Amino acid sequence: NEKRKRICTDCLIDNVTATTTGTFCYGFSLSSNEKYYGFIVCETDLSSINPIKLLCSQIGTLLYIDEMRKSELKAKQELKKTLKLIQEKNEILNYLSQYDELTKIYNRRGFIEKSMELLKNNIGKEIKVIFCDLDHLKEINDTFGHNEGDYAISNAAKLIVASLPKNAIVSRVGGDEFVSIFVVNPKNDLNVEIVIKNTFKKFNDGCNKPYYIETSIGYYDFISSEDIKIAAIINEADKYLYEAKKHRKSTIRK
């Protein structure tokens, strides 16, 4: 006799009597935690329904676990990207907060932070502070334009850095003012003022600009101690700078 068959997705037995024999087609849902993933259709007898139903339930659970694992992995990847982006933004903000945009050397804040660290780590050692003031920057700006003024400032920064020891902390603390600090090497204590002057002279000799890039220099030597104040040290160097500016050229035009 032909058997009546129908597919059901909720694992209900077909509309047959308990004495019906043979195999039937059944549909078993694949779901877990209100998540529905589909169903499995198979041909089986009544005695195998419960084991198959249990198997489908386990498959649904595994599919749910796999989905959760993938979601967790995706969330971790997104979090990692977000943390990396935050780190990059923080690095940029930290750089901008410590460095001068035009010259790429330390700004006033960067100088204070780094110089305090230098003094703290070198108690009892001889320290030198150099204060440089770019001569006649206003004349360069007024006569040749602000682009030329920026050119003079950026090159002055490069020349000062090139003149000082590698361990020197160099910063631009004002429009035309530069200050640097470093630990003096007793075995190689150069006359920094002469080195800076010679470096600027060599640059000007090979530069075709219609003006000189020159700087007045003040410096101050001291022994680092726990009670040293950066502001006081800068003031001392500034006094010598003020005297040096009295001897600068009256104009920077060639």
N, C-alpha and C positions, 0 to 999 in steps of 0.2 A: 504493500500500500504506500501511496505517496505521502510523505511526511509534510506537515505544515511547518514552515520556518519563517522567522522574522528576526531582524537585527534590533537589539535594544542596547542603549548606551549606559544604562544604569545597573547592568548585570542582573536584571530580573530574568527568571527562567521563561522560556517561550510558553505560549498558551497550549500546553500539552498536559495530559494526565500523568499521574505518578507511575503508571504502568507502561508508559511509552518507552520503547527501547530504541537503540541506534544513536547516531550522532546528530548534533544540531549546530547551527551557526549562532554565535553569541558576540555581542559587542561589549568590551570592557573599557571603561573610561580611565584615562591617565591624568590624575589630578592630585594636588596636595595643597593644603592651606588655602583653599578657595582659588587656587591657580589651576586652570584647565589647559592641558597640553595636547589633547586629542584623544583618540581611542584606538584600541586594537580589536580587530575582528578575527575570530578563529573558529574552527570547527572542532567540537569536542563533545564528550558525553557528560551526563549529569554529575558523575563522580569526580570530574576534574574541574568543575566550576570554581569551587572554593580555593584550591591551590593556585589556579590561574588568576583569580581575583586578588589573592594575596600578592602574587608576583607583580601584577599590574599596579597595585598599591605601592609596592617597593620601587618599581620603576618611576612612578609619579614622584615619590619622595626623592629619589636620586636626581630626577630632572629639576626638582625644586632646589635641592642643594647645589646643583651645578649652576643654576641661574643665580642663586645667592652668591656663589663663589665668583662668578663672572662680574656681578654687580659690585662686589667688594673689591675685586681687582681693578675694575674701572674707576671706582671711587679713590683707591690708593694712587692710581696713575694721575687722576685729576688733582688729588691733593699734592702729589709730588711736583706736578707742573706749577701749581699755585705757589707752593713753598719756594720753588726755584725762581719764579717771577718776583715774589716778595723779596727774596735775597738779592736778586739783581737790582730791583728798585732801591733797596736799602743801600747797596753798594754805590749806586749812582748818587743817592742823596748824601751819603757819607763823603763821597768824593767832592760833590759840589759844596758841602759845608766846610771842607778843609782846604780846597784848592782854588786858586785864582783862575778864572775862565780864560783870560787872555794869555797869561804867561805859563800856565800849567804848573806853577810852583805853589807852595803853601800860601794861603791867605792868612789874615791876622789870627783867626781862630785856630787854624792848623798850626801856625807857628807857636802859639801859646801852649797848646796841648803837647806838641812834640818837644818843645824846649823844656817844659816842666818835667817831662819824662827823662830827657837827657840829663838834666841837673840832678834828678833823684838817683839816677844810675851811675853818677860819676862824682860822688861826694869826695872832696879832697883833691880833685884834679883841677888843672888850670883850664879855664874856659875863655874863649874869645868871642866877642860879639862885634859884628861889622854892620855899620849903618851906612847905606848908600842912598844918595838923592840924585836922581837924573837931572842934569843941568838943563835949564831953560826949556822945559817941556811945553810951557805955555807959548813960548816963541815958535816952537815947531808946529804946534796946533794952529796958532793964529796965522802963521806965514805959509805953511805947506799943507795944512788940513789935518783933520783928526786921524785919517788913515795912516798918515806919516807919523803921527804921534803914537799910534798903536804899534807901528813898526819899530819905533825907537824904544818903547817900553818892553816889547817882547824880546828884542835883541839885547837890550841891557840885561834882562833877566838871564838870558843864555850866557852872556859874557861873564856875569857875576858867578853863576854856577860853575862855569869852566875854570874860573880863577881860584876857586876854593877847594879844600879837601873833599874827598868823596863822602865823608861822614858829616858834612855841613848841612844844617837845616836852613834852607833859603826860602824866604817868603816875600811877598809883596804886601805891604801893610797899608799902603795908601796909593794915590794916583801915580806918584813918581817916587815913592819911597820903598826901599828894600832893606830888609834886616836879615842877618844870618847869624847862626851860633854854632860852634863846634868845639870839640875837645882838642886842645893843643897837643901836638905830638912833639915832645922835647927833642927827639932825634931829627926832626924835620920842621923846625919852627921858622917858616918862611916869612918874609916881610910882605904880608898880604896886601898892604896898600900899594906897594910897588908892582906886585903881580897883577893886580886889578888894573892899574893904570896902563901897564904894558899890554895887557890883553885888549883893552879898549883902543889903544893906539894902533895896534896891529890890525884890528877890525876897520878902523877909520881909514887907514892907509890903503886898504883894498876895497873900500866902499865908494860907489859913485854917487852917493846921495849928496845934495848941495848943502848939507849940514853935518856937524859932528855929533856923535852920540858919546857923551861924556858924563861922568858922575863924580860928585863930591863924596868923600869918604870920612867916616868917623868910626873909631873902634875903641874897645875897652876890654882889658884883661882882668880876670878875677879868679879866685879859687872857689869852687862850688861848695856850698854848705847847705844845711837843712833850712836855714832862715833866709836864704837868698830869695828876693822877689824879682820876677821878670820885669815888671814895670820899672823898678828902680834901675835895673841894669840897662834897659833901653834908654832911659833918661840920661844916664851917664854917657852912653855912646852918642846920643843926640847932641850933647854939649860939644863934643869934639867935631861932630858933623857941622854944627853951626859955625865953628871957627873955620873949617875947611871951605865952606861955601863962600867965605869972604875972599878967597883966592881963585875962584873960578873965572873963566873967561867972561867978558862982557856980552858976548854973542856966540851962538853955535854955528853961524853961517861960515862956510868955507870961503 
